[in-house]
Amino acid sequence: MDDAGLSTVLFAMIAGAIRVSTPFLFVSLGECLTEKSGRINLGLEGTLVFGAMSAYAISYETGSPWLGVLVAGFAGMMFGALHGYICKLPKVNDIAIGIALMLFGTGLAFFFGKAYIQPAAPRLPSIPLGWWSDNPQIRQVMDVNPLFLVGAVLAVAMWWAFKNTRLGLVVRTTGDSAPAALALGVNVNLVRFLATAAGGFLAGVGGSFLSLFYPGSWTEGLSSGQGLMAVALVIFSRWNPLACFGAALLFGAAGALGPALQSIGISRGYHFFNAAPYLMTLAIMILSISPKRSLKGAPGELSITK
């Protein structure tokens, strides 16, 4: 590979990382918030898929992709609220409920979304931040969707809020020790319910990005397990929103590796490179399989820590 080819691959991976990382970013931030409160929601895969379908359907029916994003967020919030309500009942396992809601969400999306597989819906716009450059590769890299910028700001805001605000302290205390939170007069069930609902909202917004910007269509195989991979991303990030942002970019770059190599004519092993995000998820799980390492920084009330 010559210098020009290497430059092409590099720019393509950077541009791809920004595009591919956005759903990872929103779902991982939503799961980070949920787990910080002491609850695990494995149903975000179903929330992501249903958010993608609902956003595409609303965009097609109304002509407004931003309305589709909002509806996807509220649909995700409903799934999160349902998870939060069921999990506050006695002797209910949050992991099992999450798996059930994942299947429920994907099933509903496939059922209601069949009519929207063929029609073309209006897509989200992008911001041409590279207008100042004559280099087409730089312009491509700097062609950014607003949701990516929102996600980046949200990651910083969540990191700051967890460390410096009373609300962040309440969420962290609820996740670390329910008895301590109760002693402070905190309604543990309400905090976890609201955190799970908010996490579902973010996952729904992440799904809207998939159908309305990249890849920019609605199909039943759209998610490819990104909602579940985001759970591994949160563990890899040690429940730190800023680290979630960096890890999302890393996963996004891994997902963009195959198309980047194909753009310069390297097609041998293309499917292997497309599997890079899944291989990275597997590697993270293997490397963090030791309880002392994998659970470092984990909220003490998570079911996986008990």
N, C-alpha and C positions, 0 to 999 in steps of 0.2 A: 504494500500500500504506500503510494507516494504521499508527499506533503499535502497536495491538493485533496486527495482522497481522505486523508486523516482529518483535514480541516472540515470537509463536508460531513464526515461522520460525527465530529465533535459538535458542530453547530446543530446538526439534526438531533443529536441526543439532548442537547440543552433545550431546544425548542420542544422536543418530545417530552422531556422531563417536566416542563411547565404544564403541558397539556395533560399528560397521563397522571401527574401527581395530584391534580385538583380533587378528583373524587376520593382518592386515598386520604387527602388532607382533611376534608370535611368529615368523612366517616371516622377517621382516627381521632379527631378533636371531639366529636360527639361521644365516642366510646371512652375517651380519656375523661371527659366530664362525668359520664355515668359511673365509671369505675372509681373515680375519686370520691364518689359518694358512697362507695361500698357495694356496688351492684355490677354484675356482668350482663351485658345484653348481646348475645350471639345472634339475635334476630335482625341485626342491622343489614345483613345481606338481603333479606326480604324487603326491608325498608328501602334500601338503595334501589332495588329493582322496581318496586311499586312507585317510588318517587320518579324514576326515569319514565315509566309508562304514563303516570298522571301528568307529568310536565309536558310530555309530547302530545298527549290528548288535548290538554287545555290550550296549548300553543296552536294546535291545528284547528280547534273549534273556534277560538277567539282571535287568532292572529297575533297574540301577544305572548312572546316567549317569557318575558319577565313575570307575567301573571302565572305562567306555567311553573316557574321557579318557586313562586310564593305558595301555590297550591301543593306542589311537591313537598315543600317544607312542612306545611300543615298536615298533609297526609302522613308524613314521617312522624310528626308530633303525636298524632293519634295512635300510631303503632307503639311509640314509646310510652305513651300514657297507659295503653292497654297492658303493656309489659310491666310498668311500674305498679299498676293497680293489682294485677294478679300476684305479683311477687311479694306484696305486703301481707298476703293471706298466710295463715299458719302452715308450716311444714311444706312450703312450696320451694322448689329448687329453681333458681333463676337461670341456670344453664339449660335445663330441660325446657323451660318456658321459652327461652330464646330460640332454641332449635325449632320448637313448634311454631312460633311466630315467623321464623324464617321461611318455613314451608308454606305457611298460610299466606304470607306476603307475596312470595313468588307465584303461588297458585292463583291468587287474585289478579296479579299483574298479567299473567298469561291469559287468564279468562277474559278480562275486560280489554286487554290490549290487542287481541287478534284483529280487530277492525282497523288498527292504526299501524300495521306492519308495512303496508304499501304506500299510504298517503305521505306526502312531504309536508312537514310542519315548518313554520318560520323558526330560524335558528337564532341563538344568542349572538350579538355582535362582539367584535373584539376591538381592543384599543391599540392603534398602530404606534407604539412607543418608539419604533425605529424609523420614524419619518425623516429624521435628520441624516440618515446614512444612505449612500448610494449602493452599498453592498446588499444584494438581495438576501444573502444568508443572514446578515445581521437584522434586516427588516423582518425576516421570518421568525427569528428568535424573539424579537421584541414585539411581536404581534400577540398580545396577551389578553385573555378574557378577564373581564372585571371580577368574576368570581374567584379567580386565583388571588387577586390583590386583596379581596375581602377576606379570604381564608388566611392569608399571611398576616393581615392586621389582627384578625381574630386570634391567631395563635399567640401573638405578642400580648394581646389584651388578656387572654386567659391565663397566661404565665404570670403576668403582673397581678391579676386579680387574686389568684391562688395565694400569692405571697404577701399582698399588701392590703387586702380589703377584708372587712368583717364577713361578707358573704363567702369569700374564698376560705376563710378560717372555718366557717360553719360547715361548708362542704367537706373540707379536709378532716375536720374532727369527726363528722358523721361517718366518713369512710374509714378512719383509723380506729375509732373506738365508739361504738354506739352507747355504751354506758356513760362514757365521759360526756358525750353530746347530750344525753338525757339529763345528766346532772347539771348541765348549763341551761336547761330549759328548752333545748332544741327538739322540734318535732321530727324525729329521724325518718319516719315513713313519708312525711310530706317533702322533706329535702330530697330523698331518693326518688320519689315520684316525679318531682319537678326536674331533677337532673336527668332522669331517664327520658322524660318527654322532650327536654331541650336537646339531648343527644340524638333523639329520633328526628327532630327538626333538621339538624345539621346533616344527618345521613340522607334525608329526603332531598335536600338541596344538592348534595353530592350526586345523587341519582339524576337530577335534572341536567347537570352538566354533561353526563354521558349521552343523553338522548338529544340534547339541544345544542351541543357544541362539538364535542369529540367523543366518539366517532360522529355523532350528529344524526342518529337515526334510532328507531325503536325496533329491536329484535329480541327474541326470547333469550338469546345467549349473550346479551349485552354486557352484563356485569362480570362474567368469568370469575366469580368468586372474590371480587375485590372487597366486599364487605367483610368476609372472613379473614382475608389477608390483613385488613386494617387492625384486627384484634392482635395479630402477631406484631404489627407495627407499633402498637401501644406498649406492648411488653418490651420490645426492642428499645423504645424511647424512654423506658423507665417512668412512665406516667408523667412525662414532662411535655407540655404543649409545644414549647419551642423545639424540642427534640423531635416531636411528631412532624413538625414542618420539614426539618432536615431529612428525616427518614422517608417522608412522602416524596420528596424530590429524588432521593436515592432509589426508591421503588419505581418512581416514574422514569428515571433514566434507564433502569433495568428493563422496563417494559418498552422503551423506545429503541433499545439496542438492535433488535431484529429489523425493524423498518429502516433504521439508519444504515445498517450494512447493506440492505437490499437496494438502497438508493444509489450506491456506488457499484452495483452489480455483483455483490457477494450474496449468492443465494444458497450455497451449500451450507447445510446446518441451520437454515433459516428457522425451522420449527424449534430447534434446540435453543436458539437465542430468544425466541418468543416465550419460551418457558422460563426465562431468567427470573421473573418476579416470583414464580412458584418455587423455584429452586432456592431463591433467597429466603422465602418464608420457611421452607423446610430446614435450611441451614440455621436460621435464627432459633427455631424450635429445638434443634439438636444441641446447639451451643448453649442454650439457656435451660437445658433439661435439669440441671442440678438445682434443687430448691434454694440453696444459698445464693446462687447467682440469679436465677430467673425471677425470684420474688423480691430482690433487693429494690426498695423503694415502693413496693406494692402497698396499697391501702390495707390495713390489718383486717378489715371486715369483709374482704372479698372471700367468696366461698372457696376459691382455690388455695387460700392461705390457711384454711382451717383443717 
